[in-house]
Structures are given as C-alpha cells and as structure tokens.
Amino acid sequence: MQAVALPDLRRTLWRCRRGMKELDILLGRFARGALPSAAPLERALFEGLLECPDPQLAGYLLGGEVPADAAVAALVRRIRSYVA
C-alpha cells in the first residue's frame, strides 16, 4: 500500500479539527494512525466523511447513527473500533 504524502496528511489533519473536541480526538487519532497506510479508497472515503457537518459526524461517531452508504458505514465502524 502507498503511504499518504506528508503534505496531504497535514491537510487532512487540519480538516479533522472540528467544533467538538470529541470529534477532534476521534478523527485525528484515526488520521494519524490509520490513514498513512490506508488504501486509496479508504482515504477518499475519509476525506468525503470530513465534508459532513459536525452534528452529522457526531451522530455517526458518537451517537450510533448509521450512514446510508454501506462503504461509509464500514469506515465509521473502523474509526470507532480503531480509537476504542
């Protein structure tokens, strides 16, 4: 697998900074630990997930809501289990 280039990772980490500390921690830990060795599809899904507004992300990552898209739902499960 191809590692994420440092400038891309820095940009992604910046985008992980949200208005809610819990989201900052969950997204940041996953981005630092799992994204560098993640498949391109997973990185793209993560970037797409970062487009969601904070309340929606909080619902997915903290509230147990399940995204309609199966691939995004699998990524949310991976993020939750990665930081648990």
Biopython code that builds the backbone (N, CA, C, O; Angstrom):
import numpy as np
from Bio.PDB.StructureBuilder import StructureBuilder

atoms = [
    (1, "MET", "N", (0.823, -1.182, 0.000)),
    (1, "MET", "CA", (0.000, 0.000, 0.000)),
    (1, "MET", "C", (0.866, 1.244, 0.000)),
    (1, "MET", "O", (1.991, 1.253, 0.500)),
    (2, "GLN", "N", (0.316, 2.266, -0.563)),
    (2, "GLN", "CA", (1.042, 3.523, -0.673)),
    (2, "GLN", "C", (0.734, 4.396, 0.544)),
    (2, "GLN", "O", (-0.426, 4.548, 0.928)),
    (3, "ALA", "N", (1.766, 4.962, 1.140)),
    (3, "ALA", "CA", (1.574, 5.839, 2.290)),
    (3, "ALA", "C", (1.093, 7.210, 1.819)),
    (3, "ALA", "O", (1.392, 7.636, 0.703)),
    (4, "VAL", "N", (0.349, 7.887, 2.677)),
    (4, "VAL", "CA", (-0.134, 9.227, 2.367)),
    (4, "VAL", "C", (1.050, 10.184, 2.410)),
    (4, "VAL", "O", (1.848, 10.148, 3.347)),
    (5, "ALA", "N", (1.166, 11.038, 1.397)),
    (5, "ALA", "CA", (2.232, 12.034, 1.378)),
    (5, "ALA", "C", (2.046, 12.991, 2.545)),
    (5, "ALA", "O", (0.916, 13.313, 2.913)),
    (6, "LEU", "N", (3.141, 13.444, 3.125)),
    (6, "LEU", "CA", (3.099, 14.293, 4.305)),
    (6, "LEU", "C", (2.242, 15.544, 4.129)),
    (6, "LEU", "O", (1.425, 15.829, 5.005)),
    (7, "PRO", "N", (2.385, 16.311, 3.035)),
    (7, "PRO", "CA", (1.518, 17.489, 2.897)),
    (7, "PRO", "C", (0.032, 17.134, 2.865)),
    (7, "PRO", "O", (-0.790, 17.867, 3.414)),
    (8, "ASP", "N", (-0.317, 16.019, 2.228)),
    (8, "ASP", "CA", (-1.717, 15.583, 2.193)),
    (8, "ASP", "C", (-2.197, 15.211, 3.588)),
    (8, "ASP", "O", (-3.325, 15.534, 3.959)),
    (9, "LEU", "N", (-1.356, 14.538, 4.364)),
    (9, "LEU", "CA", (-1.723, 14.159, 5.724)),
    (9, "LEU", "C", (-1.894, 15.406, 6.586)),
    (9, "LEU", "O", (-2.822, 15.478, 7.392)),
    (10, "ARG", "N", (-1.027, 16.366, 6.429)),
    (10, "ARG", "CA", (-1.151, 17.610, 7.198)),
    (10, "ARG", "C", (-2.466, 18.320, 6.875)),
    (10, "ARG", "O", (-3.143, 18.825, 7.771)),
    (11, "ARG", "N", (-2.814, 18.354, 5.613)),
    (11, "ARG", "CA", (-4.077, 18.981, 5.201)),
    (11, "ARG", "C", (-5.254, 18.222, 5.795)),
    (11, "ARG", "O", (-6.205, 18.833, 6.282)),
    (12, "THR", "N", (-5.196, 16.914, 5.759)),
    (12, "THR", "CA", (-6.271, 16.093, 6.311)),
    (12, "THR", "C", (-6.372, 16.292, 7.821)),
    (12, "THR", "O", (-7.472, 16.416, 8.360)),
    (13, "LEU", "N", (-5.235, 16.322, 8.500)),
    (13, "LEU", "CA", (-5.256, 16.551, 9.944)),
    (13, "LEU", "C", (-5.862, 17.907, 10.280)),
    (13, "LEU", "O", (-6.591, 18.039, 11.263)),
    (14, "TRP", "N", (-5.566, 18.901, 9.475)),
    (14, "TRP", "CA", (-6.161, 20.216, 9.689)),
    (14, "TRP", "C", (-7.683, 20.134, 9.538)),
    (14, "TRP", "O", (-8.421, 20.753, 10.305)),
    (15, "ARG", "N", (-8.141, 19.375, 8.556)),
    (15, "ARG", "CA", (-9.583, 19.225, 8.323)),
    (15, "ARG", "C", (-10.260, 18.411, 9.428)),
    (15, "ARG", "O", (-11.479, 18.478, 9.590)),
    (16, "CYS", "N", (-9.469, 17.642, 10.189)),
    (16, "CYS", "CA", (-10.014, 16.861, 11.304)),
    (16, "CYS", "C", (-10.342, 17.745, 12.502)),
    (16, "CYS", "O", (-11.042, 17.315, 13.419)),
    (17, "ARG", "N", (-9.846, 18.960, 12.498)),
    (17, "ARG", "CA", (-10.143, 19.893, 13.592)),
    (17, "ARG", "C", (-11.576, 20.369, 13.420)),
    (17, "ARG", "O", (-11.912, 21.013, 12.426)),
    (18, "ARG", "N", (-12.403, 20.052, 14.380)),
    (18, "ARG", "CA", (-13.827, 20.351, 14.294)),
    (18, "ARG", "C", (-14.228, 21.262, 15.430)),
    (18, "ARG", "O", (-13.379, 21.730, 16.189)),
    (19, "GLY", "N", (-15.514, 21.515, 15.551)),
    (19, "GLY", "CA", (-16.020, 22.361, 16.617)),
    (19, "GLY", "C", (-16.307, 21.597, 17.897)),
    (19, "GLY", "O", (-16.788, 22.170, 18.874)),
    (20, "MET", "N", (-16.010, 20.298, 17.892)),
    (20, "MET", "CA", (-16.294, 19.446, 19.040)),
    (20, "MET", "C", (-15.038, 18.646, 19.374)),
    (20, "MET", "O", (-14.510, 17.930, 18.523)),
    (21, "LYS", "N", (-14.564, 18.766, 20.599)),
    (21, "LYS", "CA", (-13.314, 18.124, 20.997)),
    (21, "LYS", "C", (-13.335, 16.606, 20.776)),
    (21, "LYS", "O", (-12.333, 16.025, 20.359)),
    (22, "GLU", "N", (-14.462, 15.976, 21.054)),
    (22, "GLU", "CA", (-14.550, 14.522, 20.875)),
    (22, "GLU", "C", (-14.299, 14.125, 19.420)),
    (22, "GLU", "O", (-13.624, 13.133, 19.145)),
    (23, "LEU", "N", (-14.852, 14.913, 18.493)),
    (23, "LEU", "CA", (-14.620, 14.631, 17.075)),
    (23, "LEU", "C", (-13.161, 14.882, 16.711)),
    (23, "LEU", "O", (-12.571, 14.116, 15.949)),
    (24, "ASP", "N", (-12.578, 15.949, 17.251)),
    (24, "ASP", "CA", (-11.158, 16.233, 17.002)),
    (24, "ASP", "C", (-10.312, 15.026, 17.369)),
    (24, "ASP", "O", (-9.434, 14.615, 16.610)),
    (25, "ILE", "N", (-10.581, 14.465, 18.530)),
    (25, "ILE", "CA", (-9.783, 13.336, 19.027)),
    (25, "ILE", "C", (-9.994, 12.100, 18.162)),
    (25, "ILE", "O", (-9.025, 11.483, 17.718)),
    (26, "LEU", "N", (-11.248, 11.734, 17.920)),
    (26, "LEU", "CA", (-11.536, 10.531, 17.125)),
    (26, "LEU", "C", (-10.946, 10.627, 15.720)),
    (26, "LEU", "O", (-10.236, 9.729, 15.268)),
    (27, "LEU", "N", (-11.250, 11.717, 15.045)),
    (27, "LEU", "CA", (-10.798, 11.867, 13.661)),
    (27, "LEU", "C", (-9.286, 12.013, 13.582)),
    (27, "LEU", "O", (-8.653, 11.429, 12.702)),
    (28, "GLY", "N", (-8.703, 12.782, 14.488)),
    (28, "GLY", "CA", (-7.254, 12.996, 14.475)),
    (28, "GLY", "C", (-6.471, 11.720, 14.731)),
    (28, "GLY", "O", (-5.487, 11.437, 14.047)),
    (29, "ARG", "N", (-6.913, 10.947, 15.724)),
    (29, "ARG", "CA", (-6.207, 9.682, 16.017)),
    (29, "ARG", "C", (-6.265, 8.727, 14.827)),
    (29, "ARG", "O", (-5.272, 8.098, 14.462)),
    (30, "PHE", "N", (-7.450, 8.637, 14.236)),
    (30, "PHE", "CA", (-7.586, 7.744, 13.091)),
    (30, "PHE", "C", (-6.718, 8.227, 11.931)),
    (30, "PHE", "O", (-6.034, 7.431, 11.288)),
    (31, "ALA", "N", (-6.749, 9.525, 11.667)),
    (31, "ALA", "CA", (-5.972, 10.073, 10.551)),
    (31, "ALA", "C", (-4.479, 9.852, 10.754)),
    (31, "ALA", "O", (-3.775, 9.480, 9.814)),
    (32, "ARG", "N", (-3.992, 10.074, 11.959)),
    (32, "ARG", "CA", (-2.555, 9.895, 12.228)),
    (32, "ARG", "C", (-2.138, 8.427, 12.186)),
    (32, "ARG", "O", (-1.084, 8.084, 11.650)),
    (33, "GLY", "N", (-2.978, 7.572, 12.757)),
    (33, "GLY", "CA", (-2.588, 6.178, 12.914)),
    (33, "GLY", "C", (-2.922, 5.266, 11.752)),
    (33, "GLY", "O", (-2.139, 4.373, 11.428)),
    (34, "ALA", "N", (-4.063, 5.466, 11.121)),
    (34, "ALA", "CA", (-4.527, 4.513, 10.116)),
    (34, "ALA", "C", (-4.396, 5.009, 8.684)),
    (34, "ALA", "O", (-4.167, 4.209, 7.777)),
    (35, "LEU", "N", (-4.536, 6.301, 8.464)),
    (35, "LEU", "CA", (-4.528, 6.791, 7.084)),
    (35, "LEU", "C", (-3.208, 6.641, 6.348)),
    (35, "LEU", "O", (-3.221, 6.375, 5.146)),
    (36, "PRO", "N", (-2.060, 6.800, 7.018)),
    (36, "PRO", "CA", (-0.815, 6.690, 6.253)),
    (36, "PRO", "C", (-0.665, 5.374, 5.490)),
    (36, "PRO", "O", (-0.030, 5.346, 4.436)),
    (37, "SER", "N", (-1.231, 4.299, 5.999)),
    (37, "SER", "CA", (-1.110, 3.014, 5.309)),
    (37, "SER", "C", (-2.435, 2.540, 4.711)),
    (37, "SER", "O", (-2.532, 1.404, 4.247)),
    (38, "ALA", "N", (-3.439, 3.390, 4.720)),
    (38, "ALA", "CA", (-4.767, 3.004, 4.212)),
    (38, "ALA", "C", (-4.786, 2.952, 2.689)),
    (38, "ALA", "O", (-3.986, 3.599, 2.014)),
    (39, "ALA", "N", (-5.706, 2.178, 2.180)),
    (39, "ALA", "CA", (-5.909, 2.081, 0.736)),
    (39, "ALA", "C", (-6.456, 3.418, 0.218)),
    (39, "ALA", "O", (-7.110, 4.149, 0.962)),
    (40, "PRO", "N", (-6.195, 3.736, -1.043)),
    (40, "PRO", "CA", (-6.689, 4.998, -1.607)),
    (40, "PRO", "C", (-8.206, 5.177, -1.468)),
    (40, "PRO", "O", (-8.674, 6.291, -1.232)),
    (41, "LEU", "N", (-8.964, 4.107, -1.611)),
    (41, "LEU", "CA", (-10.415, 4.201, -1.471)),
    (41, "LEU", "C", (-10.795, 4.620, -0.059)),
    (41, "LEU", "O", (-11.666, 5.472, 0.124)),
    (42, "GLU", "N", (-10.157, 4.036, 0.929)),
    (42, "GLU", "CA", (-10.461, 4.395, 2.316)),
    (42, "GLU", "C", (-10.087, 5.848, 2.602)),
    (42, "GLU", "O", (-10.816, 6.554, 3.298)),
    (43, "ARG", "N", (-8.959, 6.290, 2.070)),
    (43, "ARG", "CA", (-8.561, 7.694, 2.251)),
    (43, "ARG", "C", (-9.592, 8.618, 1.606)),
    (43, "ARG", "O", (-9.953, 9.646, 2.178)),
    (44, "ALA", "N", (-10.059, 8.254, 0.424)),
    (44, "ALA", "CA", (-11.068, 9.066, -0.262)),
    (44, "ALA", "C", (-12.379, 9.085, 0.527)),
    (44, "ALA", "O", (-13.019, 10.132, 0.636)),
    (45, "LEU", "N", (-12.778, 7.955, 1.069)),
    (45, "LEU", "CA", (-13.988, 7.899, 1.885)),
    (45, "LEU", "C", (-13.845, 8.773, 3.126)),
    (45, "LEU", "O", (-14.788, 9.456, 3.526)),
    (46, "PHE", "N", (-12.656, 8.749, 3.734)),
    (46, "PHE", "CA", (-12.417, 9.567, 4.920)),
    (46, "PHE", "C", (-12.508, 11.052, 4.575)),
    (46, "PHE", "O", (-13.110, 11.834, 5.310)),
    (47, "GLU", "N", (-11.905, 11.428, 3.454)),
    (47, "GLU", "CA", (-11.989, 12.828, 3.011)),
    (47, "GLU", "C", (-13.446, 13.229, 2.779)),
    (47, "GLU", "O", (-13.850, 14.340, 3.119)),
    (48, "GLY", "N", (-14.223, 12.328, 2.204)),
    (48, "GLY", "CA", (-15.635, 12.599, 1.993)),
    (48, "GLY", "C", (-16.399, 12.717, 3.308)),
    (48, "GLY", "O", (-17.293, 13.553, 3.443)),
    (49, "LEU", "N", (-16.043, 11.883, 4.265)),
    (49, "LEU", "CA", (-16.667, 11.934, 5.578)),
    (49, "LEU", "C", (-16.411, 13.286, 6.244)),
    (49, "LEU", "O", (-17.273, 13.805, 6.953)),
    (50, "LEU", "N", (-15.243, 13.847, 6.020)),
    (50, "LEU", "CA", (-14.908, 15.149, 6.606)),
    (50, "LEU", "C", (-15.747, 16.279, 6.022)),
    (50, "LEU", "O", (-15.768, 17.378, 6.576)),
    (51, "GLU", "N", (-16.436, 16.029, 4.920)),
    (51, "GLU", "CA", (-17.328, 17.031, 4.335)),
    (51, "GLU", "C", (-18.627, 17.159, 5.126)),
    (51, "GLU", "O", (-19.332, 18.160, 4.998)),
    (52, "CYS", "N", (-18.946, 16.163, 5.935)),
    (52, "CYS", "CA", (-20.185, 16.177, 6.717)),
    (52, "CYS", "C", (-20.117, 17.263, 7.787)),
    (52, "CYS", "O", (-19.045, 17.544, 8.323)),
    (53, "PRO", "N", (-21.262, 17.871, 8.097)),
    (53, "PRO", "CA", (-21.292, 18.842, 9.195)),
    (53, "PRO", "C", (-21.073, 18.143, 10.542)),
    (53, "PRO", "O", (-21.329, 16.947, 10.681)),
    (54, "ASP", "N", (-20.603, 18.897, 11.512)),
    (54, "ASP", "CA", (-20.289, 18.334, 12.828)),
    (54, "ASP", "C", (-21.443, 17.551, 13.458)),
    (54, "ASP", "O", (-21.205, 16.459, 13.973)),
    (55, "PRO", "N", (-22.685, 18.056, 13.445)),
    (55, "PRO", "CA", (-23.768, 17.274, 14.066)),
    (55, "PRO", "C", (-23.963, 15.896, 13.416)),
    (55, "PRO", "O", (-24.257, 14.913, 14.096)),
    (56, "GLN", "N", (-23.796, 15.845, 12.111)),
    (56, "GLN", "CA", (-23.932, 14.560, 11.413)),
    (56, "GLN", "C", (-22.775, 13.637, 11.783)),
    (56, "GLN", "O", (-22.990, 12.453, 12.044)),
    (57, "LEU", "N", (-21.545, 14.165, 11.808)),
    (57, "LEU", "CA", (-20.394, 13.365, 12.213)),
    (57, "LEU", "C", (-20.551, 12.863, 13.643)),
    (57, "LEU", "O", (-20.249, 11.707, 13.939)),
    (58, "ALA", "N", (-21.021, 13.729, 14.520)),
    (58, "ALA", "CA", (-21.225, 13.330, 15.911)),
    (58, "ALA", "C", (-22.255, 12.209, 15.991)),
    (58, "ALA", "O", (-22.099, 11.276, 16.779)),
    (59, "GLY", "N", (-23.287, 12.295, 15.191)),
    (59, "GLY", "CA", (-24.284, 11.225, 15.166)),
    (59, "GLY", "C", (-23.685, 9.905, 14.727)),
    (59, "GLY", "O", (-23.977, 8.858, 15.305)),
    (60, "TYR", "N", (-22.853, 9.955, 13.710)),
    (60, "TYR", "CA", (-22.211, 8.738, 13.209)),
    (60, "TYR", "C", (-21.197, 8.171, 14.200)),
    (60, "TYR", "O", (-21.213, 6.975, 14.490)),
    (61, "LEU", "N", (-20.325, 9.019, 14.714)),
    (61, "LEU", "CA", (-19.192, 8.541, 15.508)),
    (61, "LEU", "C", (-19.488, 8.422, 17.001)),
    (61, "LEU", "O", (-18.874, 7.612, 17.695)),
    (62, "LEU", "N", (-20.421, 9.220, 17.489)),
    (62, "LEU", "CA", (-20.694, 9.226, 18.928)),
    (62, "LEU", "C", (-22.100, 8.761, 19.261)),
    (62, "LEU", "O", (-22.341, 8.235, 20.348)),
    (63, "GLY", "N", (-23.020, 8.948, 18.344)),
    (63, "GLY", "CA", (-24.418, 8.686, 18.643)),
    (63, "GLY", "C", (-24.966, 7.377, 18.135)),
    (63, "GLY", "O", (-26.118, 7.043, 18.415)),
    (64, "GLY", "N", (-24.180, 6.631, 17.403)),
    (64, "GLY", "CA", (-24.649, 5.343, 16.920)),
    (64, "GLY", "C", (-25.486, 5.385, 15.659)),
    (64, "GLY", "O", (-26.033, 4.358, 15.258)),
    (65, "GLU", "N", (-25.605, 6.553, 15.015)),
    (65, "GLU", "CA", (-26.324, 6.621, 13.749)),
    (65, "GLU", "C", (-25.507, 5.896, 12.676)),
    (65, "GLU", "O", (-24.278, 5.867, 12.738)),
    (66, "VAL", "N", (-26.188, 5.320, 11.709)),
    (66, "VAL", "CA", (-25.521, 4.558, 10.660)),
    (66, "VAL", "C", (-25.684, 5.294, 9.330)),
    (66, "VAL", "O", (-26.808, 5.584, 8.918)),
    (67, "PRO", "N", (-24.572, 5.599, 8.655)),
    (67, "PRO", "CA", (-24.674, 6.239, 7.333)),
    (67, "PRO", "C", (-25.414, 5.342, 6.348)),
    (67, "PRO", "O", (-25.346, 4.116, 6.436)),
    (68, "ALA", "N", (-26.119, 5.965, 5.413)),
    (68, "ALA", "CA", (-26.875, 5.209, 4.414)),
    (68, "ALA", "C", (-25.949, 4.438, 3.475)),
    (68, "ALA", "O", (-26.274, 3.324, 3.063)),
    (69, "ASP", "N", (-24.813, 5.014, 3.137)),
    (69, "ASP", "CA", (-23.853, 4.366, 2.239)),
    (69, "ASP", "C", (-23.105, 3.279, 3.013)),
    (69, "ASP", "O", (-22.531, 3.537, 4.070)),
    (70, "ALA", "N", (-23.121, 2.067, 2.473)),
    (70, "ALA", "CA", (-22.504, 0.924, 3.163)),
    (70, "ALA", "C", (-20.998, 1.105, 3.353)),
    (70, "ALA", "O", (-20.461, 0.727, 4.394)),
    (71, "ALA", "N", (-20.309, 1.677, 2.361)),
    (71, "ALA", "CA", (-18.861, 1.873, 2.474)),
    (71, "ALA", "C", (-18.534, 2.894, 3.561)),
    (71, "ALA", "O", (-17.577, 2.722, 4.316)),
    (72, "VAL", "N", (-19.323, 3.941, 3.635)),
    (72, "VAL", "CA", (-19.110, 4.957, 4.671)),
    (72, "VAL", "C", (-19.447, 4.366, 6.045)),
    (72, "VAL", "O", (-18.759, 4.644, 7.028)),
    (73, "ALA", "N", (-20.492, 3.562, 6.111)),
    (73, "ALA", "CA", (-20.853, 2.908, 7.369)),
    (73, "ALA", "C", (-19.711, 2.006, 7.847)),
    (73, "ALA", "O", (-19.413, 1.964, 9.041)),
    (74, "ALA", "N", (-19.077, 1.291, 6.926)),
    (74, "ALA", "CA", (-17.947, 0.437, 7.283)),
    (74, "ALA", "C", (-16.775, 1.280, 7.783)),
    (74, "ALA", "O", (-16.093, 0.892, 8.732)),
    (75, "LEU", "N", (-16.538, 2.420, 7.158)),
    (75, "LEU", "CA", (-15.467, 3.312, 7.607)),
    (75, "LEU", "C", (-15.763, 3.847, 9.006)),
    (75, "LEU", "O", (-14.865, 3.910, 9.845)),
    (76, "VAL", "N", (-16.997, 4.226, 9.261)),
    (76, "VAL", "CA", (-17.377, 4.716, 10.590)),
    (76, "VAL", "C", (-17.142, 3.631, 11.632)),
    (76, "VAL", "O", (-16.633, 3.916, 12.716)),
    (77, "ARG", "N", (-17.505, 2.397, 11.320)),
    (77, "ARG", "CA", (-17.238, 1.286, 12.253)),
    (77, "ARG", "C", (-15.748, 1.128, 12.477)),
    (77, "ARG", "O", (-15.314, 0.884, 13.603)),
    (78, "ARG", "N", (-14.958, 1.262, 11.424)),
    (78, "ARG", "CA", (-13.495, 1.132, 11.550)),
    (78, "ARG", "C", (-12.932, 2.247, 12.425)),
    (78, "ARG", "O", (-12.076, 1.994, 13.272)),
    (79, "ILE", "N", (-13.398, 3.466, 12.232)),
    (79, "ILE", "CA", (-12.916, 4.584, 13.053)),
    (79, "ILE", "C", (-13.257, 4.340, 14.513)),
    (79, "ILE", "O", (-12.411, 4.508, 15.392)),
    (80, "ARG", "N", (-14.504, 3.942, 14.771)),
    (80, "ARG", "CA", (-14.908, 3.670, 16.157)),
    (80, "ARG", "C", (-14.061, 2.582, 16.798)),
    (80, "ARG", "O", (-13.614, 2.726, 17.936)),
    (81, "SER", "N", (-13.841, 1.495, 16.071)),
    (81, "SER", "CA", (-13.063, 0.398, 16.643)),
    (81, "SER", "C", (-11.580, 0.755, 16.754)),
    (81, "SER", "O", (-10.889, 0.260, 17.644)),
    (82, "TYR", "N", (-11.093, 1.602, 15.864)),
    (82, "TYR", "CA", (-9.681, 1.981, 15.898)),
    (82, "TYR", "C", (-9.360, 2.783, 17.151)),
    (82, "TYR", "O", (-8.305, 2.599, 17.759)),
    (83, "VAL", "N", (-10.252, 3.656, 17.530)),
    (83, "VAL", "CA", (-9.967, 4.542, 18.664)),
    (83, "VAL", "C", (-10.559, 4.032, 19.984)),
    (83, "VAL", "O", (-10.396, 4.668, 21.025)),
    (84, "ALA", "N", (-11.232, 2.910, 19.940)),
    (84, "ALA", "CA", (-11.845, 2.364, 21.170)),
    (84, "ALA", "C", (-10.806, 1.795, 22.104)),
    (84, "ALA", "O", (-11.147, 1.299, 23.178)),
]
sb = StructureBuilder()
sb.init_structure("model")
sb.init_model(0)
sb.init_chain("A")
sb.init_seg("    ")
for serial, (resi, resn, name, xyz) in enumerate(atoms, 1):
    if name == "N":
        sb.init_residue(resn, " ", resi, " ")
    sb.init_atom(name, np.array(xyz, "f"), 0.0, 1.0, " ", f" {name:<3s}", serial, name[0])
structure = sb.get_structure()
